[in-house]
């Protein structure tokens, strides 16, 4: 992992810290969605949302609500995973379940946006913005109007058809110099964050936690690999013995069959003799 003073806006930890500035977060949402937002409040900021006991929890990078009860989840994605669309679906489901806990009917569910800022073109169509809503397959003019939106931004895409401010914001996320007020504000916040000792300690703890998870996962993987290898070895040995028995029976070599059942070394010699093993 990077050292703390090397973190950029596209690193998830730094992105979350920069977006903890309410004005920057609000302006980012306004530029992405081309809307005006009066105010936002943070929901379960930096906390893992547990939708049910024993269920898989999820940590949302940026999880906010505006004055119209519209919910926004904003995530930075620098690695292309095949399951990214399903991740967006899961995040939206988590948001809905987290909201509906506060009420007994579905009427409480409002408009929600899951927004992934991607430093790659997941859909390979060279667009800067891919927005998805639920529509009728047989008639695209019929919308489900369930209030859910999924947006994938592509920092590498063609900038045609999007506003100038969003163009400059995507350019900044793509590693270019900040040329808009919002991008410059973000860059300033990055520099300030690098000097924040409390956040540095948080990052070090975060680093240690990830390293421990990696070590635990690696140890578990090695253990599983050994166990799997042993199972495969036992199965292979069984298959080899069965092959040898078939050969000896077909040739009516009953003496060899009896001897090899009692002598492991002799068994191996016969397997080599009949080209079952090398």
Secondary structure, 3 states (H helix, E strand, C coil): CCCHHHCCCCCHHHHHHHCCCHHHHHHHHHHHHCCCCCCEEECCCCCEECCCCCCCCEECCEEEEECCCCEEEEEEECCCCCCHHHHHHHHHHHHHHHHHCCCCCHHHCCCEEEEEEECCCCCCCCECEEEECCECCCCCCCECCCCEEEEEEECCCECCCCCHHHHHHHHHHCCCCCCCHHHHHHHHHHHHHHCCHHHHHHHHHHHHHHHHHHHHHHHHHHHHHHHHHHHHHHHHHHHHHHHHHHHHHHCCCHHHHHHHCCCHHHHHHHHHHCCCCC
